[in-house]
Amino acid sequence: MELFGDPAVWLPLTFAGLMGLSILIYVVLDGFDLGVGLLMPLSEDDEKDRLVASIGPFWDANETWLVLAIGILLVAFPAAHGAILTALYLPVALMLVGLILRGVSFEFRAKAPIQQKTFWNGMFFGGSLLASLSQGFMLGMYVMGLTWTWNHVFFATLTAVFLTVGYSFIGAAWLIAKTDGPLQEKAVRWAKGGIWGLLLGIGAISLATPYVSPRIFDKWFDFPQMLYLAPFPILSAALLGFLWWKLQRLPMAGDRYVWTPFAATMALFTLSFGGMAYSFYPYVVPEKLTIYESASAPESLMIILVGTLFVLPAILAYTALSYYIFRGKATELRYD
């Protein structure tokens, strides 16, 4: 009763949950359309339009979740917002450049003269690569406590590469479901290669996280706290095994089970995110600021919560509606 009776406790916790949910949805949804952009150089010229068509109705809306997450961080945890963005100013700026470049290229590739289309396809890939690497670098620096040392930068560079490969994997999983024929077969091969980056990325972060602080180490290895974490690696290993097994059997006759790799990857990302949330709680800035220390006043949070109760269902409804309307296979991209 005390937990839900004290606004200074349950309001920061609620907003931390909403922010975490927004980040998770963004990573999964924008992750696959960034991944499709990363796969552009591997496709033939006549396949690139279908790759773009597979994400065309979704990519812009997917980025809404990033805006929501940063907005919650700003208004609900202003002290943490300042600390995180100050430490990560450069990679955040590069990520925004990449996202802008993607948006410009997406439009220009369709409207520019045909001889310039190859250039804008390259820019679309470049924007996807820059945004993915920046997000992976930020993830690595966050895990390392947002302190800039050579060792931390090296680790963040590794996570940048691994997350980029992981995005290409979820992009390939999306294409398996949204395409057919030779392009679908290619997507299966891309996913078989990308799964190793996914495995290495999860492994690298899992190995590094418990050594960030003695508190996290105790959470991972002290009994009985380790029992709370145990389901995450067990289920993640099972999902990775399932993905490898399923990819050996796709595509199947009648296009059966083509959504299973994408669904399993979403579950894997969710488990990885849940493990990180468990490890770092209650800190929003690792080992520096808790969600309670950095939260706005309860009166402010209550007002913001009322607004969130209107905005969040609207975003969820719009997202669900767009995915429902544009369900099925991606067709030929036409602008006439």
C-alpha positions in Angstrom: 0.0 0.0 0.0 2.8 2.4 0.8 4.4 1.9 -2.6 1.2 3.1 -4.4 0.3 5.6 -1.7 3.3 7.8 -2.0 3.4 9.8 -5.3 7.1 10.5 -4.8 7.6 6.7 -5.2 5.0 5.5 -7.7 5.1 8.4 -10.1 8.8 8.2 -10.9 8.5 4.5 -11.2 5.6 4.9 -13.6 7.4 7.3 -15.8 10.5 5.1 -15.8 8.3 2.3 -17.0 6.8 4.5 -19.7 10.2 5.7 -20.9 11.5 2.2 -20.9 8.5 1.0 -22.9 9.0 3.8 -25.4 12.7 3.0 -25.9 12.0 -0.7 -26.3 9.2 -0.1 -28.9 11.5 2.3 -30.7 14.5 -0.2 -30.8 12.3 -2.9 -32.2 10.3 -0.9 -34.7 12.8 1.6 -35.9 15.4 -1.2 -35.6 13.9 -3.2 -38.4 13.5 -0.2 -40.8 17.1 0.9 -40.0 18.1 -2.7 -40.7 16.3 -2.7 -44.0 18.3 0.5 -44.9 21.5 -1.3 -43.9 20.7 -4.1 -46.3 20.4 -1.9 -49.4 24.0 -2.5 -50.7 23.3 -6.3 -50.6 20.3 -6.1 -52.9 20.1 -5.7 -56.6 18.9 -2.4 -58.2 15.5 -3.9 -59.1 15.1 -5.1 -55.5 15.8 -1.8 -53.7 12.4 -0.4 -54.4 10.8 -3.4 -52.7 13.0 -2.9 -49.7 11.9 0.7 -49.4 8.3 -0.3 -50.0 8.4 -2.8 -47.1 9.1 0.1 -44.6 7.5 3.0 -46.5 4.3 3.2 -44.5 6.0 2.7 -41.1 9.4 4.3 -40.8 8.3 7.8 -40.0 5.8 6.7 -37.4 8.4 4.4 -35.8 10.6 7.4 -34.9 7.7 8.8 -32.9 8.6 6.5 -30.1 12.1 8.0 -29.9 10.6 11.5 -29.6 8.3 10.2 -26.9 11.1 8.6 -24.9 13.3 11.7 -25.0 10.3 13.9 -24.2 9.6 11.8 -21.1 13.2 11.9 -20.1 13.2 15.7 -20.4 10.0 16.5 -18.5 10.0 13.6 -15.9 13.8 13.3 -15.2 15.3 16.7 -16.1 18.5 16.1 -14.1 19.1 12.8 -15.8 18.3 14.3 -19.2 21.0 16.9 -18.7 23.6 14.4 -17.5 22.9 11.8 -20.3 22.7 14.2 -23.2 25.8 16.2 -22.0 27.8 13.0 -21.9 26.5 11.7 -25.2 26.2 15.0 -27.1 28.4 14.0 -30.1 26.8 10.6 -30.8 23.3 12.1 -30.3 24.1 14.8 -32.8 25.4 12.2 -35.3 22.3 10.0 -34.8 20.1 13.0 -35.6 22.2 13.7 -38.8 21.7 10.1 -39.8 17.9 10.1 -39.2 17.6 13.4 -41.1 19.7 12.0 -44.0 17.4 8.9 -44.1 14.3 11.1 -44.3 15.7 13.3 -47.1 17.0 10.3 -49.0 13.7 8.5 -48.7 11.9 11.3 -50.5 14.6 12.4 -52.9 15.3 8.9 -54.3 11.7 8.8 -55.6 11.7 12.3 -57.0 15.2 12.9 -58.2 16.2 12.2 -61.9 16.8 8.5 -62.5 20.5 9.0 -62.9 20.7 10.3 -59.3 18.8 7.5 -57.8 21.9 5.4 -57.0 23.3 8.4 -55.1 20.3 8.7 -52.9 20.1 5.0 -52.3 23.7 5.3 -51.0 22.7 8.2 -48.8 19.8 6.2 -47.5 22.2 3.4 -46.5 24.7 6.0 -45.1 22.0 7.6 -42.9 20.9 4.1 -41.7 24.5 3.2 -40.9 25.2 6.4 -39.1 22.1 6.3 -37.0 22.7 2.6 -36.1 26.3 3.1 -35.1 25.5 6.1 -33.0 22.8 4.3 -31.1 25.1 1.3 -30.5 27.8 3.6 -29.3 25.4 5.4 -26.9 24.3 2.0 -25.6 27.9 1.0 -24.9 28.7 4.3 -23.2 25.6 4.1 -21.1 26.4 0.5 -19.9 29.9 1.8 -19.0 28.5 4.6 -16.8 28.7 7.5 -19.3 32.4 8.1 -18.5 34.8 8.7 -21.4 37.9 6.5 -21.1 39.8 4.7 -23.8 38.5 1.3 -22.6 34.9 2.5 -22.5 35.2 4.0 -25.9 36.6 0.8 -27.2 33.7 -1.2 -25.7 31.2 1.3 -27.0 32.7 1.0 -30.5 32.2 -2.8 -30.3 28.6 -2.4 -29.2 28.1 0.1 -32.1 29.1 -2.6 -34.6 27.2 -5.4 -32.9 23.9 -3.4 -32.6 24.3 -2.4 -36.3 24.5 -6.1 -37.2 21.6 -6.8 -34.9 19.5 -4.2 -36.7 20.4 -5.7 -40.0 19.2 -9.1 -38.6 15.8 -7.8 -37.5 15.6 -6.0 -40.8 16.2 -9.3 -42.6 13.6 -11.0 -40.4 11.1 -8.3 -41.4 11.9 -8.8 -45.1 11.4 -12.6 -44.7 7.8 -11.8 -43.7 7.1 -8.9 -46.1 8.6 -10.3 -49.3 8.5 -13.5 -51.4 10.4 -15.3 -54.1 14.2 -14.7 -54.6 14.2 -11.6 -52.4 12.8 -13.6 -49.5 15.4 -16.3 -50.0 18.1 -13.6 -49.9 16.6 -12.2 -46.7 16.9 -15.7 -45.1 20.6 -15.8 -46.0 21.1 -12.3 -44.6 19.4 -13.3 -41.4 21.7 -16.4 -41.1 24.7 -14.2 -41.2 23.3 -11.4 -39.0 22.4 -13.8 -36.1 26.1 -14.0 -35.2 26.3 -10.2 -34.6 23.1 -10.5 -32.5 24.7 -13.2 -30.4 28.0 -11.4 -30.0 26.3 -8.1 -29.1 24.2 -9.7 -26.4 27.2 -11.6 -25.1 29.4 -8.6 -25.0 26.9 -6.5 -23.0 26.1 -9.4 -20.7 29.8 -9.9 -19.9 30.4 -6.2 -19.3 27.3 -5.2 -17.3 28.0 -7.0 -14.0 31.5 -5.3 -13.8 30.1 -1.8 -14.0 29.6 -1.7 -10.3 29.7 -4.0 -7.2 25.9 -3.4 -6.8 25.2 -4.9 -10.2 27.7 -7.7 -9.7 25.8 -8.7 -6.5 22.5 -8.6 -8.3 23.8 -11.0 -10.9 25.7 -13.5 -8.7 24.4 -13.2 -5.1 21.8 -15.7 -4.0 18.7 -15.3 -4.1 19.0 -12.2 -6.3 20.5 -14.2 -9.1 17.3 -16.2 -9.3 15.3 -13.2 -10.5 17.7 -12.7 -13.4 18.1 -16.4 -14.3 15.1 -16.5 -16.7 16.5 -13.8 -18.9 19.7 -15.6 -20.2 17.9 -19.0 -20.2 15.0 -17.7 -22.4 17.4 -15.7 -24.6 19.6 -18.7 -25.3 16.4 -20.7 -26.1 15.2 -18.0 -28.5 18.6 -17.8 -30.3 18.6 -21.6 -30.7 15.0 -21.4 -32.1 15.9 -18.7 -34.5 18.9 -20.6 -35.9 16.7 -23.8 -36.2 13.9 -21.9 -37.9 16.1 -20.1 -40.4 17.4 -23.4 -41.6 13.9 -24.3 -42.7 12.7 -21.1 -44.3 11.2 -20.3 -46.7 8.5 -23.0 -46.3 5.9 -24.1 -48.8 2.8 -21.9 -48.6 4.8 -19.1 -46.9 4.1 -20.7 -43.5 5.7 -19.4 -40.3 7.4 -16.5 -42.1 6.6 -14.2 -39.1 8.2 -16.4 -36.5 11.8 -15.0 -36.9 10.6 -11.4 -36.5 8.4 -12.3 -33.5 11.2 -14.3 -31.9 13.6 -11.4 -32.4 11.2 -9.0 -30.8 11.0 -11.3 -27.8 14.8 -11.5 -27.7 15.2 -7.7 -27.7 12.5 -7.5 -25.0 14.4 -10.0 -22.8 17.7 -8.2 -23.3 16.1 -4.9 -22.4 14.4 -6.4 -19.4 17.8 -7.8 -18.2 19.4 -4.3 -18.5 16.4 -2.7 -16.7 16.7 -5.2 -13.8 20.5 -4.7 -13.6 20.5 -0.9 -13.5 17.3 -0.2 -11.5 16.8 2.1 -9.6 19.5 4.2 -11.5 18.6 6.2 -14.6 22.2 7.5 -14.8 24.3 4.4 -13.9 25.6 4.7 -10.3 25.0 8.4 -10.2 21.3 9.4 -10.3 18.3 7.2 -9.4 14.9 7.7 -10.9 13.7 9.1 -7.6 16.6 11.6 -7.2 16.3 12.9 -10.8 12.5 13.0 -11.0 10.4 16.2 -11.3 8.2 17.2 -8.4 5.2 14.9 -7.9 2.8 17.7 -8.7 4.5 18.2 -12.1 4.6 14.5 -12.7 0.9 14.2 -12.0 0.0 16.9 -14.6 2.3 15.2 -17.1 0.8 11.8 -16.4 -2.7 13.1 -17.3 -1.4 14.3 -20.7 0.5 11.0 -21.2 -2.8 9.1 -20.7 -4.2 10.8 -23.8 -1.0 10.9 -26.0 0.2 7.3 -25.4 -3.0 5.5 -26.4 -3.3 7.7 -29.5 0.3 6.8 -30.6 -0.4 3.1 -29.9 -3.7 3.2 -31.8 -2.1 5.0 -34.8 0.8 2.5 -34.8 -1.5 -0.5 -34.7 -3.8 0.9 -37.4 -0.9 1.6 -39.8 0.5 -1.9 -39.4 -3.0 -3.4 -39.9 -3.8 -1.3 -43.0 -0.5 -2.1 -44.7 -0.3 -5.8 -43.7 0.7 -8.4 -46.2 3.5 -8.5 -48.7 5.3 -5.4 -50.0 4.4 -4.7 -53.6 6.1 -2.8 -56.4 6.9 0.7 -55.4 5.2 3.2 -57.7 4.8 7.0 -57.6 2.6 7.6 -60.6 
